[in-house]
């Protein structure tokens, strides 16, 4: 990926005019009627903004190209509307989807001038309002004024987020690159889930009645136990107590058999290749700043958070005498818990290295969260008006996705465990939820129970999640690399070459040279450095990191953010003032898997860096490492004062390597 990015940036730098043509094409296609509904302009414009912020493109040139492209595309749409008028309604896709024009026409009727401005920022109607303006014979001069203002403001505002991100990228990636990648990955997955839930709901809602009618006709033609149970379950004219229990038992047995067969045939006693790949990716992304929020989010699926919300929701329903809703919700939860517990005790699945004894396939936390929020969405969804009915389902998808992502990040589950929990929960909800919705049509006021359920969930999460973070992180601590023994004299002579010379990072800029190796305990080295003006900074968490946003904070008050080496947090971070007020020397040390014999002394890998304090976008300030030859290594070397040390040259990088025997005095 880095090589592809480098190639792209090189091409843009060499062909800035052609890059402007590409920006023009993006904005033009986004504005053309019909075509604009397909082109993903927002992510593309953000990507262009990132290139501007990184200095690869001229900002004014990009804004001009985007403005002209959008203006030309709007003009073409206006001409199409003026040329064909109402005849467009008989042309596909408007003949099949008349709402494409109806939404824009409704906005246009309210205020023509404002509608052109507002439509520029609403993707669903952006390419259609100019055509509607042409259909309505809006004066061309008035249209040009509105379109010009809209296109210019659109180009600036759509490029601005990426522009700011590009300016801050180097600074953020230098100290919090993993956190940025974790947030970006979670955001992309949430966007995908949001789209899947939204469009799946709209697609199935238009077809559900037809499906159920076919199921009922099939069950009437095949009056066997399964057909009779389906008829009793889905027919609103029949009672369902016995058939519901029968179907639940059958699903329990069939589900158990299906999951066992899946594990035997697909698993072969080993994790799937995709599971291993995702697990390794998440291990590579582990970092202290992301660990805390991910542990808190993973706690949202614990019973200490779900149970109070369930009790509050069921209590309100019982108080309002909605007993069938309570019974169905209990049945959904009981069946889900029974199946996950049954599979957890009977199916032997290889667990992730850092998973606790609570591991199981499918994930209990994800399954129960899916059923809890999914069935509550079924309860209140039909009481909401029109298009707002999808919102409980979208919220359910977001909550379950966040819980699943956090648990995969922490190594609590494989990807297949989380997906299995989601799929099973959705499958059971489809059956039980459809049965409830078709047989019980008594409406009730949903706002009180919705506020109660979601409010109690948020309060329980705010109370429990922060308190559970230390226990959760300790429970899912990454497994340390297997210890490797090496003779002390061998390490001192040539063995140091076997240890990594750089950090193994995604971004080449973050592959800092590991130019320090320390053998022995760190306490003597810390004391020695402190005598020479160095101070040890405790690991900075979110509370300390927020100081970066304080406009009045001095550089000395802003902490140096932590960094990881192969999921290991720094064992020691030593700092010393540099030659300038905004400069500081840093020595970061991480544990390695090597132990020296005799004595089992640990070997630590380190990076000496010169940090420079900079403020970005006038919003936050941070310490970031400088590139190139680093005087910090000399500052460390001159502070050793007689400790046993030597300097070598790394054959891989050609850079110096400082080796230190902590606690040892050199031979006289």
Legacy VTK file of the C-alpha trace (Angstrom):
# vtk DataFile Version 3.0
C-alpha trace
ASCII
DATASET POLYDATA
POINTS 668 float
0.000 0.000 0.000
2.870 2.373 0.795
4.386 1.817 -2.650
1.023 2.529 -4.308
0.630 5.749 -2.314
4.181 6.793 -3.100
3.581 6.123 -6.815
0.364 8.166 -6.751
2.005 11.089 -4.987
4.923 10.990 -7.399
2.548 11.045 -10.377
0.578 13.968 -8.950
3.739 15.933 -8.228
4.935 15.311 -11.797
1.560 16.035 -13.446
-0.226 18.750 -11.442
-2.262 19.872 -14.466
-3.616 16.370 -15.086
-4.424 16.098 -11.372
-6.580 19.202 -11.817
-8.351 17.501 -14.723
-9.114 14.535 -12.463
-10.555 16.865 -9.804
-12.660 18.587 -12.489
-13.965 15.182 -13.631
-14.928 14.154 -10.096
-16.885 17.362 -9.463
-18.445 17.305 -12.938
-19.672 13.706 -12.687
-21.013 14.325 -9.197
-23.206 17.163 -10.516
-24.580 15.455 -13.640
-28.136 14.174 -13.386
-28.342 10.405 -12.600
-24.539 9.999 -12.772
-24.159 12.105 -9.626
-26.131 9.557 -7.613
-23.430 6.947 -8.343
-20.152 8.859 -8.034
-18.813 8.844 -4.399
-17.715 12.469 -4.471
-17.284 13.020 -0.722
-14.526 10.417 -0.073
-12.796 11.377 -3.312
-12.820 15.073 -2.428
-11.534 14.299 1.065
-8.696 12.290 -0.500
-7.854 15.257 -2.732
-7.923 17.516 0.338
-5.448 15.221 2.080
-3.057 15.614 -0.855
-3.440 19.395 -0.597
-2.674 19.325 3.105
0.394 17.161 2.503
1.703 19.747 0.033
1.319 17.599 -3.083
-1.327 19.833 -4.704
-2.013 23.551 -4.832
-5.067 24.371 -2.742
-6.407 27.306 -4.829
-5.865 25.312 -8.037
-7.789 22.322 -6.656
-10.635 24.540 -5.420
-10.850 26.236 -8.828
-10.937 22.896 -10.693
-13.608 21.494 -8.366
-15.717 24.659 -8.621
-15.569 24.767 -12.424
-16.330 21.038 -12.662
-19.342 21.294 -10.364
-20.562 24.414 -12.177
-20.300 22.687 -15.570
-22.075 19.584 -14.285
-24.887 21.646 -12.784
-25.189 23.537 -16.061
-25.544 20.303 -18.019
-28.247 19.075 -15.625
-30.058 22.429 -15.931
-29.958 22.169 -19.744
-31.304 18.590 -19.662
-34.217 19.689 -17.451
-34.953 22.691 -19.632
-34.665 20.696 -22.881
-36.887 17.746 -21.955
-39.044 19.210 -19.158
-41.714 16.921 -17.711
-40.904 14.254 -20.300
-38.065 13.208 -17.974
-40.651 11.640 -15.688
-41.343 8.978 -18.303
-37.658 8.092 -18.744
-35.897 5.448 -16.656
-34.932 5.650 -13.800
-37.504 8.396 -13.034
-40.347 6.277 -14.411
-39.542 3.575 -11.872
-38.261 5.773 -9.048
-40.287 9.010 -9.216
-39.096 9.967 -5.739
-35.720 10.945 -7.252
-37.370 14.012 -8.742
-40.151 14.416 -6.177
-37.765 15.125 -3.278
-35.869 17.783 -5.189
-39.086 19.304 -6.533
-40.501 19.602 -3.016
-37.387 21.461 -1.889
-37.389 23.627 -5.030
-41.001 24.723 -4.538
-40.241 26.079 -1.073
-37.507 28.443 -2.254
-35.834 28.078 -5.658
-32.670 30.045 -4.849
-32.089 28.405 -1.473
-32.878 24.958 -2.862
-29.932 25.144 -5.273
-27.642 26.137 -2.394
-28.931 23.460 -0.011
-29.041 20.684 -2.619
-25.271 21.025 -3.105
-24.787 19.464 0.350
-27.468 16.739 0.169
-26.139 13.823 -1.844
-29.546 12.232 -2.497
-30.910 15.251 -4.415
-27.728 17.137 -5.452
-27.706 16.064 -9.152
-31.482 16.465 -9.607
-32.278 19.985 -8.336
-30.497 21.756 -11.257
-32.569 19.645 -13.666
-35.709 20.572 -11.746
-34.711 24.231 -12.013
-34.525 23.764 -15.777
-37.877 21.952 -15.850
-39.430 24.863 -13.933
-37.933 27.383 -16.433
-36.023 29.224 -13.697
-34.431 32.375 -15.218
-30.938 31.506 -16.388
-29.302 34.517 -14.701
-30.857 33.664 -11.341
-29.749 30.067 -11.754
-26.157 31.098 -12.569
-25.908 33.215 -9.411
-27.191 30.470 -7.138
-25.150 27.737 -8.837
-21.920 29.758 -8.757
-22.202 30.448 -5.026
-23.192 26.827 -4.300
-20.362 25.285 -6.343
-17.654 27.495 -4.835
-18.789 26.888 -1.244
-19.192 23.161 -1.955
-15.645 22.871 -3.331
-14.158 24.638 -0.306
-16.173 22.757 2.327
-15.740 19.311 0.760
-11.985 19.780 0.408
-11.503 21.353 3.835
-11.746 18.195 6.054
-9.129 16.349 4.003
-7.034 19.527 3.788
-6.914 19.776 7.579
-6.287 16.047 7.909
-3.418 16.206 5.440
-1.781 19.063 7.340
-2.050 17.203 10.621
-1.266 13.732 9.250
2.492 13.793 9.740
2.127 15.110 13.256
-0.603 12.679 14.271
1.030 9.687 12.622
4.342 10.419 14.321
2.977 9.684 17.774
-0.520 8.273 17.325
-0.512 6.574 13.948
-2.019 3.369 15.280
-4.806 5.250 17.011
-5.594 7.036 13.745
-5.706 3.721 11.871
-7.951 2.107 14.491
-10.417 4.997 14.382
-10.375 5.067 10.573
-10.950 1.300 10.367
-13.811 1.438 12.863
-15.358 4.382 11.007
-15.164 2.529 7.671
-16.787 -0.585 9.152
-19.534 1.467 10.805
-20.229 3.180 7.487
-20.473 -0.198 5.749
-22.800 -1.605 8.416
-24.918 1.562 8.320
-25.382 1.180 4.547
-26.107 -2.564 4.802
-28.749 -2.120 7.509
-30.375 0.872 5.818
-30.694 -0.595 2.346
-31.432 -4.132 3.561
-34.290 -2.791 5.669
-35.748 -0.785 2.814
-35.370 -3.691 0.370
-36.887 -6.319 2.666
-39.682 -4.076 3.987
-41.112 -3.843 0.477
-41.056 -7.634 0.044
-41.737 -9.110 3.506
-45.496 -9.494 3.105
-45.049 -11.407 -0.144
-42.506 -13.741 1.439
-44.752 -14.500 4.395
-47.712 -15.150 2.119
-45.653 -17.733 0.206
-44.546 -19.351 3.487
-48.173 -19.651 4.609
-49.227 -21.146 1.261
-46.393 -23.673 1.440
-47.289 -24.611 5.030
-50.902 -25.157 4.025
-49.853 -27.462 1.204
-47.464 -29.402 3.472
-49.250 -29.947 6.814
-46.299 -31.693 8.400
-44.880 -30.682 11.807
-42.614 -27.998 10.368
-45.290 -26.662 8.027
-47.864 -26.659 10.820
-45.480 -24.862 13.165
-44.704 -22.221 10.546
-48.402 -21.740 9.845
-49.180 -21.342 13.542
-46.244 -18.993 13.998
-46.881 -16.644 11.068
-50.671 -16.803 10.770
-52.153 -13.886 12.739
-55.414 -15.847 13.220
-53.859 -18.606 15.319
-52.512 -18.872 18.839
-48.837 -19.715 19.181
-47.769 -20.841 22.662
-47.050 -24.503 21.820
-45.834 -23.953 18.214
-43.479 -21.222 19.416
-41.878 -23.516 21.974
-41.701 -26.320 19.401
-40.053 -24.105 16.809
-37.599 -22.761 19.392
-36.552 -26.322 20.309
-36.173 -27.274 16.661
-34.077 -24.187 15.980
-31.970 -24.967 19.033
-31.183 -28.473 17.773
-30.729 -27.434 14.151
-28.575 -24.458 15.116
-26.394 -26.609 17.346
-25.970 -29.212 14.625
-25.217 -26.584 11.984
-22.517 -24.863 14.033
-20.923 -28.205 14.972
-20.864 -29.231 11.322
-19.382 -25.865 10.370
-16.577 -26.272 12.862
-15.816 -29.867 11.867
-15.841 -29.285 8.115
-14.354 -25.796 7.901
-12.331 -25.496 11.065
-10.255 -28.709 10.941
-9.238 -27.884 14.489
-7.473 -24.698 13.393
-8.541 -21.050 13.033
-9.589 -19.905 9.588
-6.987 -18.078 7.521
-9.117 -14.926 7.574
-9.406 -15.139 11.361
-5.639 -15.329 11.701
-5.077 -12.453 9.268
-7.518 -10.155 11.104
-6.080 -11.192 14.479
-2.541 -10.335 13.361
-3.725 -7.001 11.955
-5.356 -6.065 15.246
-2.258 -7.095 17.179
-0.214 -4.790 14.978
-2.639 -1.939 15.707
-2.575 -2.320 19.505
-1.459 0.890 21.253
-2.105 2.454 24.671
-4.277 5.324 23.431
-6.613 2.964 21.562
-6.587 0.232 24.235
-8.539 2.300 26.762
-11.526 3.268 24.547
-11.629 -0.189 22.933
-11.750 -1.869 26.356
-14.560 0.493 27.359
-16.486 -0.253 24.153
-16.008 -4.001 24.590
-17.614 -3.670 28.035
-20.871 -2.527 26.418
-21.675 -6.182 25.704
-21.260 -7.293 29.342
-24.326 -8.272 31.337
-23.656 -5.417 33.803
-24.587 -3.007 30.984
-27.198 -4.970 29.039
-29.165 -6.310 32.003
-30.189 -2.919 33.511
-31.411 -1.723 30.107
-33.344 -4.962 29.530
-34.874 -4.793 33.016
-35.917 -1.167 32.506
-37.482 -1.864 29.117
-39.275 -5.010 30.258
-40.410 -3.339 33.461
-42.086 -0.554 31.512
-43.724 -3.024 29.132
-45.003 -5.101 32.061
-46.328 -1.960 33.747
-48.207 -1.132 30.537
-49.466 -4.764 30.417
-47.677 -5.594 27.167
-47.144 -9.160 28.345
-46.695 -10.683 24.885
-43.880 -8.244 24.163
-42.202 -9.226 27.436
-42.644 -12.954 26.743
-41.260 -12.704 23.201
-38.277 -10.639 24.365
-37.545 -13.140 27.136
-37.862 -16.018 24.667
-35.416 -14.325 22.291
-32.858 -13.745 25.040
-33.271 -17.190 26.622
-32.886 -19.021 23.342
-29.847 -16.991 22.337
-28.157 -17.535 25.693
-29.007 -21.261 25.656
-27.531 -21.843 22.203
-24.340 -19.871 22.810
-23.756 -21.605 26.138
-24.474 -25.015 24.594
-22.039 -24.424 21.763
-19.446 -23.004 24.155
-19.460 -26.178 26.267
-19.756 -28.771 23.498
-17.732 -27.368 20.592
-13.966 -27.244 21.035
-12.668 -24.249 19.072
-9.084 -23.024 19.129
-9.208 -19.697 20.913
-7.101 -16.619 20.183
-3.884 -16.546 22.231
-5.090 -13.660 24.405
-8.696 -14.885 24.846
-9.839 -15.631 28.383
-11.768 -18.587 29.708
-14.935 -16.722 28.731
-14.223 -17.312 25.031
-16.876 -19.114 23.007
-18.224 -19.606 19.507
-20.303 -17.656 18.704
-19.483 -14.640 20.831
-21.937 -14.487 23.728
-21.552 -10.722 24.120
-22.215 -10.029 20.421
-25.094 -12.503 20.228
-26.868 -11.120 23.287
-26.315 -7.514 22.207
-27.750 -8.347 18.771
-30.838 -9.945 20.282
-31.275 -7.278 22.971
-31.126 -4.269 20.663
-32.567 -6.066 17.655
-35.780 -7.202 19.354
-36.235 -3.812 21.000
-35.993 -2.313 17.503
-38.713 -4.743 16.413
-40.893 -3.609 19.325
-40.698 0.116 18.672
-39.909 0.237 14.956
-43.455 -0.257 13.718
-44.743 2.498 15.995
-42.520 5.108 14.359
-43.729 7.124 11.372
-42.611 6.415 7.816
-38.907 6.427 7.040
-37.920 6.918 10.692
-38.743 3.270 11.380
-35.260 2.249 10.295
-33.505 4.271 13.016
-33.777 1.660 15.826
-32.276 -0.931 13.481
-29.454 1.405 12.483
-28.709 2.104 16.136
-28.711 -1.624 16.856
-26.257 -2.234 14.027
-23.928 0.509 15.291
-23.916 -0.781 18.897
-23.336 -4.412 17.916
-20.620 -3.482 15.410
-18.766 -1.370 17.970
-18.875 -4.200 20.529
-17.723 -6.774 17.980
-14.910 -4.582 16.652
-13.641 -3.816 20.148
-13.590 -7.479 21.133
-11.713 -8.442 17.969
-9.254 -5.598 18.597
-8.565 -6.876 22.109
-8.089 -10.445 20.847
-11.101 -11.758 22.784
-12.620 -13.420 19.713
-11.913 -14.439 16.152
-13.705 -12.596 13.381
-15.813 -15.711 12.725
-17.000 -15.720 16.367
-18.327 -12.181 16.036
-19.898 -12.709 12.615
-21.424 -15.991 13.832
-22.981 -14.215 16.801
-24.415 -11.475 14.592
-25.821 -13.906 12.020
-27.412 -16.168 14.611
-28.954 -13.226 16.440
-30.347 -11.814 13.189
-31.700 -15.230 12.104
-33.551 -15.757 15.362
-34.860 -12.204 15.371
-36.232 -12.591 11.862
-38.361 -15.536 12.961
-39.472 -14.381 16.372
-39.747 -10.719 15.436
-41.857 -11.382 12.366
-44.125 -13.666 14.389
-44.629 -10.974 17.032
-45.182 -8.179 14.541
-47.820 -10.119 12.570
-49.830 -11.397 15.522
-49.870 -8.493 17.964
-50.905 -5.153 16.560
-51.724 -3.168 19.701
-49.973 0.170 19.393
-48.359 1.939 22.318
-46.477 5.147 22.953
-42.832 4.333 22.228
-41.093 7.499 23.387
-41.150 6.680 27.136
-39.878 3.126 26.727
-37.301 4.200 24.132
-35.926 6.957 26.371
-35.951 4.546 29.313
-34.211 1.651 27.529
-31.551 3.670 25.713
-31.096 6.051 28.652
-30.504 3.248 31.153
-28.109 1.599 28.697
-26.083 4.813 28.386
-26.041 5.386 32.150
-25.015 1.784 32.866
-22.288 2.049 30.223
-20.973 5.330 31.666
-20.932 3.852 35.153
-19.532 0.396 34.401
-17.282 0.708 31.334
-14.629 3.099 32.775
-14.414 1.026 35.979
-13.985 -2.185 33.990
-11.211 -0.952 31.693
-8.219 -2.048 33.861
-9.695 -5.514 34.376
-10.558 -5.832 30.694
-7.069 -4.803 29.565
-5.436 -7.168 32.070
-7.741 -9.957 30.869
-6.777 -9.494 27.224
-3.127 -8.512 27.506
-1.293 -9.440 24.271
0.688 -12.653 24.608
4.388 -11.927 24.937
6.778 -13.304 22.358
8.455 -16.551 23.349
11.682 -15.962 25.295
14.901 -16.608 23.408
18.133 -17.320 25.283
21.480 -15.931 24.137
24.936 -15.954 25.649
25.895 -12.532 27.018
29.289 -12.530 25.280
27.650 -13.562 22.004
25.203 -10.633 22.230
28.031 -8.211 22.980
30.044 -9.339 19.970
27.698 -10.233 17.091
24.385 -11.339 18.607
23.033 -7.785 18.570
22.663 -8.120 14.793
19.866 -10.683 15.303
17.623 -8.084 16.931
15.464 -5.752 14.785
17.042 -2.544 13.529
13.762 -0.663 12.946
10.207 -0.542 14.209
7.906 -2.720 12.144
5.292 -0.102 11.191
2.850 0.447 8.320
4.133 3.923 7.544
7.774 4.243 6.510
8.040 7.514 8.462
7.207 5.623 11.666
9.829 2.922 11.176
12.147 4.617 13.647
15.659 3.169 13.901
16.176 1.033 17.014
19.582 2.524 17.734
19.877 1.538 21.422
20.143 -1.905 23.039
20.317 -2.278 26.807
21.126 -5.466 28.734
20.203 -5.789 32.388
17.774 -4.028 34.750
16.575 -0.534 33.834
16.783 0.969 37.318
20.584 1.607 37.244
20.301 3.189 33.781
17.445 5.404 34.930
19.410 6.572 37.965
22.442 7.299 35.796
20.437 9.341 33.302
18.617 11.241 36.051
21.982 12.333 37.473
22.669 13.912 34.082
19.445 15.912 33.758
17.066 13.310 32.346
13.596 12.719 33.822
11.289 9.750 33.454
7.797 10.476 32.122
5.026 8.073 33.162
2.965 6.656 30.343
0.533 9.318 29.116
-3.109 8.336 28.892
-6.150 10.166 27.586
-6.349 12.468 30.581
-2.793 13.671 30.021
-3.197 13.749 26.224
-6.056 16.249 26.501
-3.485 18.830 27.621
-2.533 19.063 23.933
-5.797 20.932 23.340
-5.080 23.511 26.031
-4.181 26.745 24.264
-2.440 28.051 27.403
-0.283 24.962 28.010
3.466 25.444 27.663
5.522 22.900 25.694
6.896 21.506 28.964
3.334 20.793 30.169
2.362 18.832 27.062
3.221 15.135 27.464
5.078 13.002 24.950
2.557 10.447 23.708
3.444 6.752 24.042
4.540 4.487 21.211
4.525 0.715 20.841
6.917 -1.885 19.495
5.192 -5.088 18.369
2.226 -4.381 20.721
4.600 -3.747 23.651
4.246 -0.421 25.466
7.376 1.503 26.379
8.980 0.137 29.516
10.735 3.461 30.062
10.552 6.936 28.503
13.344 9.321 29.523
13.345 12.998 28.530
15.927 15.799 28.663
15.690 19.430 27.465
17.389 20.097 24.130
19.326 23.064 22.824
16.134 25.047 22.056
13.067 25.826 24.200
10.852 23.859 21.810
13.251 20.899 21.600
13.657 17.802 23.732
15.710 14.612 23.700
13.885 11.329 24.279
14.975 7.758 24.942
12.264 5.111 24.475
12.910 1.541 25.626
10.788 -1.548 24.911
11.228 -5.157 26.081
12.566 -7.754 23.665
12.226 -11.534 23.740
15.963 -12.076 24.339
17.402 -13.114 27.714
21.146 -13.301 28.305
22.894 -16.183 30.003
24.006 -16.543 32.666
21.648 -14.585 34.906
18.645 -14.270 32.539
19.247 -10.524 32.095
16.631 -8.985 29.783
17.571 -7.103 26.618
15.729 -3.861 25.859
15.377 -2.217 22.449
15.379 1.563 22.285
15.144 4.582 20.050
16.857 7.904 20.796
14.964 10.835 19.281
15.064 14.589 19.054
11.532 15.901 19.556
10.278 19.269 18.347
7.151 20.953 19.743
4.732 22.206 17.092
1.150 23.496 17.092
-1.110 22.347 14.268
-4.158 24.164 12.903
-4.027 26.311 16.063
-5.955 23.517 17.768
-3.420 21.238 19.416
0.267 21.042 20.127
2.447 17.956 20.285
5.988 16.694 20.406
7.039 14.931 17.206
10.336 13.275 16.238
12.625 14.957 13.751
13.874 13.057 10.749
17.459 12.464 9.735
20.597 12.166 11.844
19.597 12.433 15.475
21.785 14.208 18.097
19.744 12.546 20.844
21.906 9.420 20.598
24.995 11.489 21.430
23.095 13.027 24.362
22.417 9.535 25.717
26.003 8.442 25.163
27.503 11.438 26.975
25.169 10.808 29.944
26.397 7.275 30.660
29.454 8.420 32.683
31.415 5.207 32.854
28.648 2.659 32.292
29.785 -0.284 30.192
28.859 0.646 26.593
30.064 0.432 23.024
28.953 1.761 19.646
28.412 -0.388 16.563
27.035 0.206 13.074
23.833 -1.515 11.979
24.593 -3.385 8.724
20.950 -3.125 7.640
20.579 0.654 8.000
24.143 1.930 8.208
23.137 3.895 11.343
24.984 3.829 14.676
23.877 1.484 17.467
24.610 2.222 21.134
24.914 -0.909 23.330
24.699 -0.546 27.116
25.228 -3.010 29.960
23.095 -1.552 32.705
24.456 -2.033 36.190
27.937 -3.014 34.990
31.070 -0.949 35.320
33.661 -1.194 32.553
36.754 -3.197 33.346
39.595 -1.073 34.696
LINES 1 669
668 0 1 2 3 4 5 6 7 8 9 10 11 12 13 14 15 16 17 18 19 20 21 22 23 24 25 26 27 28 29 30 31 32 33 34 35 36 37 38 39 40 41 42 43 44 45 46 47 48 49 50 51 52 53 54 55 56 57 58 59 60 61 62 63 64 65 66 67 68 69 70 71 72 73 74 75 76 77 78 79 80 81 82 83 84 85 86 87 88 89 90 91 92 93 94 95 96 97 98 99 100 101 102 103 104 105 106 107 108 109 110 111 112 113 114 115 116 117 118 119 120 121 122 123 124 125 126 127 128 129 130 131 132 133 134 135 136 137 138 139 140 141 142 143 144 145 146 147 148 149 150 151 152 153 154 155 156 157 158 159 160 161 162 163 164 165 166 167 168 169 170 171 172 173 174 175 176 177 178 179 180 181 182 183 184 185 186 187 188 189 190 191 192 193 194 195 196 197 198 199 200 201 202 203 204 205 206 207 208 209 210 211 212 213 214 215 216 217 218 219 220 221 222 223 224 225 226 227 228 229 230 231 232 233 234 235 236 237 238 239 240 241 242 243 244 245 246 247 248 249 250 251 252 253 254 255 256 257 258 259 260 261 262 263 264 265 266 267 268 269 270 271 272 273 274 275 276 277 278 279 280 281 282 283 284 285 286 287 288 289 290 291 292 293 294 295 296 297 298 299 300 301 302 303 304 305 306 307 308 309 310 311 312 313 314 315 316 317 318 319 320 321 322 323 324 325 326 327 328 329 330 331 332 333 334 335 336 337 338 339 340 341 342 343 344 345 346 347 348 349 350 351 352 353 354 355 356 357 358 359 360 361 362 363 364 365 366 367 368 369 370 371 372 373 374 375 376 377 378 379 380 381 382 383 384 385 386 387 388 389 390 391 392 393 394 395 396 397 398 399 400 401 402 403 404 405 406 407 408 409 410 411 412 413 414 415 416 417 418 419 420 421 422 423 424 425 426 427 428 429 430 431 432 433 434 435 436 437 438 439 440 441 442 443 444 445 446 447 448 449 450 451 452 453 454 455 456 457 458 459 460 461 462 463 464 465 466 467 468 469 470 471 472 473 474 475 476 477 478 479 480 481 482 483 484 485 486 487 488 489 490 491 492 493 494 495 496 497 498 499 500 501 502 503 504 505 506 507 508 509 510 511 512 513 514 515 516 517 518 519 520 521 522 523 524 525 526 527 528 529 530 531 532 533 534 535 536 537 538 539 540 541 542 543 544 545 546 547 548 549 550 551 552 553 554 555 556 557 558 559 560 561 562 563 564 565 566 567 568 569 570 571 572 573 574 575 576 577 578 579 580 581 582 583 584 585 586 587 588 589 590 591 592 593 594 595 596 597 598 599 600 601 602 603 604 605 606 607 608 609 610 611 612 613 614 615 616 617 618 619 620 621 622 623 624 625 626 627 628 629 630 631 632 633 634 635 636 637 638 639 640 641 642 643 644 645 646 647 648 649 650 651 652 653 654 655 656 657 658 659 660 661 662 663 664 665 666 667
